[in-house]
């Protein structure tokens, strides 16, 4: 069992270095990845599961161990998530309001925007929440219900783990999957259209 110590590395380095290790050690059947924050732990867990590993997460505070095991060396990775049949629109939300000036108005506009997003139909593939945008998916917000409904309808909802950690909101996330910069860059690359908010 290989032990990879990636404590102290900023997102997305723990995932990138785990990926690099597995590319060199295709016969790896098990490993432990040590990280120092929950966002990195969730991102490494999701990456390993995408590579055919079963995982277990142990730890809290500033030390987490992600253990990964698989039964066959060089197991085939799970294919990247397919985009929608009618196209793939990615909505990147970087603020919890729309526009500058009046914050109350900006909050109302954002809520109305999220309520109207279902009108995109099947072309809406993914919503990425970064920076202050992660606040929209926190418990006790009006916007959480709208984002949860979109996720339940099949829209992929990715929430920046580094941003959640920065704002102290990791435990407040009410929907979506914690993500990292590697997922963000890959999503931007494969999307047919990107809308920035």
C-alpha positions as CSV (number, residue, x, y, z in Angstrom):
1,X,0.0,0.0,0.0
2,X,1.6,3.2,-1.2
3,X,1.3,6.3,1.0
4,X,1.2,9.7,-0.8
5,X,1.7,12.7,1.5
6,X,0.2,15.8,-0.1
7,X,-0.4,17.9,3.0
8,X,0.3,21.6,2.5
9,X,-0.5,21.5,-1.3
10,X,-3.1,23.9,-2.6
11,X,-6.0,22.8,-4.9
12,X,-5.8,21.1,-7.4
13,X,-2.3,19.8,-6.7
14,X,-3.4,16.8,-4.5
15,X,-5.6,15.5,-7.4
16,X,-3.0,16.3,-10.1
17,X,-0.2,14.5,-8.1
18,X,-2.4,11.5,-7.4
19,X,-3.2,11.3,-11.1
20,X,0.5,11.5,-12.0
21,X,1.3,8.7,-9.5
22,X,-1.3,6.4,-11.0
23,X,-0.1,7.1,-14.5
24,X,3.4,5.9,-13.4
25,X,2.1,3.0,-11.3
26,X,-0.7,1.5,-13.4
27,X,-0.5,-1.7,-11.4
28,X,-1.4,0.1,-8.2
29,X,-4.1,-1.8,-6.2
30,X,-4.2,0.4,-3.2
31,X,-2.9,3.7,-1.8
32,X,-3.4,6.2,1.0
33,X,-3.4,9.9,0.2
34,X,-2.8,12.3,3.0
35,X,-4.2,15.8,2.7
36,X,-4.8,18.6,5.2
37,X,-8.3,19.9,4.3
38,X,-11.7,18.5,3.6
39,X,-11.9,20.0,0.1
40,X,-8.8,18.2,-1.0
41,X,-10.1,15.0,0.6
42,X,-13.4,15.1,-1.2
43,X,-11.7,15.9,-4.5
44,X,-9.1,13.1,-4.2
45,X,-12.0,10.7,-3.2
46,X,-14.0,11.6,-6.3
47,X,-11.0,11.3,-8.6
48,X,-10.0,7.9,-7.3
49,X,-13.6,6.6,-7.6
50,X,-13.5,7.9,-11.2
51,X,-10.4,5.7,-11.7
52,X,-12.1,2.5,-10.6
53,X,-11.1,2.6,-6.9
54,X,-13.4,2.0,-3.9
55,X,-12.6,4.6,-1.3
56,X,-12.7,5.3,2.4
57,X,-12.2,8.7,4.0
58,X,-10.9,9.1,7.5
59,X,-9.9,12.2,9.5
60,X,-11.0,15.7,10.4
61,X,-9.6,19.1,11.0
62,X,-6.2,19.4,9.3
63,X,-5.5,15.7,8.5
64,X,-7.4,13.4,6.2
65,X,-6.5,10.0,4.8
66,X,-8.2,8.9,1.6
67,X,-7.7,5.2,1.1
68,X,-8.3,3.7,-2.3
69,X,-8.5,0.0,-3.3
70,X,-9.2,-1.8,-6.6
71,X,-9.3,-5.4,-7.5
72,X,-7.5,-5.2,-10.8
73,X,-4.3,-3.4,-11.7
74,X,-4.7,-0.8,-14.4
75,X,-8.5,-0.7,-14.0
76,X,-10.2,1.3,-16.7
77,X,-11.0,4.8,-15.6
78,X,-14.6,5.9,-15.8
79,X,-15.2,7.9,-18.9
80,X,-15.6,11.7,-18.5
81,X,-19.2,12.8,-18.0
82,X,-21.0,13.0,-21.3
83,X,-22.4,16.4,-22.4
84,X,-26.0,16.9,-23.2
85,X,-27.3,15.6,-26.5
86,X,-28.4,19.0,-27.7
87,X,-25.2,20.8,-26.6
88,X,-23.5,21.6,-23.4
89,X,-24.0,25.0,-21.8
90,X,-21.9,25.6,-18.7
91,X,-22.9,28.5,-16.4
92,X,-20.0,29.8,-14.3
93,X,-21.2,31.8,-11.4
94,X,-18.5,33.8,-9.5
95,X,-20.7,36.1,-7.4
96,X,-23.7,35.7,-5.1
97,X,-25.4,38.8,-6.7
98,X,-25.8,40.0,-10.3
99,X,-24.3,43.4,-11.1
100,X,-22.8,46.1,-9.0
101,X,-24.4,48.8,-6.9
102,X,-27.4,47.8,-4.9
103,X,-26.7,44.4,-3.2
104,X,-30.4,43.8,-2.3
105,X,-31.3,44.2,-6.0
106,X,-28.4,42.1,-7.1
107,X,-29.5,39.3,-4.8
108,X,-33.1,39.4,-6.2
109,X,-31.7,39.3,-9.7
110,X,-29.6,36.3,-9.0
111,X,-32.5,34.4,-7.5
112,X,-34.6,35.2,-10.5
113,X,-31.8,34.1,-12.8
114,X,-31.6,30.8,-11.1
115,X,-35.4,30.3,-11.2
116,X,-35.3,31.0,-15.0
117,X,-32.3,28.7,-15.8
118,X,-34.6,25.7,-16.4
119,X,-35.9,27.5,-19.5
120,X,-32.6,26.4,-21.2
121,X,-34.0,22.9,-21.2
122,X,-31.6,20.0,-22.1
123,X,-28.8,22.3,-23.2
124,X,-28.0,23.3,-19.6
125,X,-25.3,20.8,-18.7
126,X,-23.4,22.2,-15.7
127,X,-23.3,25.0,-13.2
128,X,-20.0,25.8,-11.6
129,X,-19.9,27.9,-8.4
130,X,-16.6,29.7,-7.6
131,X,-15.5,32.5,-5.3
132,X,-18.6,34.2,-3.8
133,X,-20.8,32.1,-6.0
134,X,-20.4,29.2,-3.5
135,X,-22.5,31.1,-1.0
136,X,-25.6,30.4,-3.2
137,X,-25.5,26.7,-2.4
138,X,-25.3,27.1,1.4
139,X,-28.1,26.1,3.8
140,X,-30.6,28.8,4.8
141,X,-30.3,30.6,1.5
142,X,-33.2,31.2,-0.9
143,X,-31.0,30.1,-3.8
144,X,-30.3,26.7,-2.4
145,X,-33.8,25.4,-3.3
146,X,-33.4,26.6,-6.9
147,X,-29.9,25.0,-7.3
148,X,-31.1,21.8,-5.6
149,X,-34.0,21.5,-8.1
150,X,-31.7,22.0,-11.0
151,X,-29.4,19.3,-9.7
152,X,-32.3,16.9,-9.2
153,X,-33.3,17.6,-12.8
154,X,-30.0,16.3,-14.0
155,X,-27.9,19.5,-14.2
156,X,-24.4,18.9,-12.9
157,X,-23.6,21.2,-10.0
158,X,-19.9,21.7,-9.1
159,X,-18.9,23.8,-6.1
160,X,-15.3,25.0,-5.6
161,X,-13.8,23.4,-2.5
162,X,-11.0,26.0,-2.1
163,X,-13.7,28.7,-2.1
164,X,-15.8,26.9,0.5
165,X,-12.7,26.5,2.7
166,X,-11.8,30.2,2.2
167,X,-15.2,31.4,3.3
168,X,-15.5,28.8,6.1
169,X,-18.5,27.3,4.4
170,X,-17.5,23.6,3.8
171,X,-20.0,22.4,6.4
172,X,-22.8,24.6,5.0
173,X,-22.9,23.3,1.5
174,X,-26.4,22.0,0.9
175,X,-26.1,20.7,-2.7
176,X,-23.6,19.9,-5.4
177,X,-20.3,18.2,-5.6
178,X,-17.1,19.7,-4.2
179,X,-14.7,20.3,-7.0
180,X,-11.3,21.6,-7.9
181,X,-9.5,23.7,-10.5
182,X,-8.7,20.6,-12.6
183,X,-12.4,19.9,-13.0
184,X,-13.1,23.5,-13.7
185,X,-10.5,23.8,-16.5
186,X,-11.6,20.5,-18.0
187,X,-15.3,21.5,-18.0
188,X,-14.5,24.8,-19.7
189,X,-12.6,22.9,-22.3
190,X,-15.4,20.5,-23.2
191,X,-18.4,22.8,-22.9
192,X,-19.9,24.1,-26.2
193,X,-20.8,27.4,-24.6
194,X,-19.8,29.1,-21.4
195,X,-22.0,31.8,-19.7
196,X,-20.1,33.8,-17.0
197,X,-22.1,35.5,-14.3
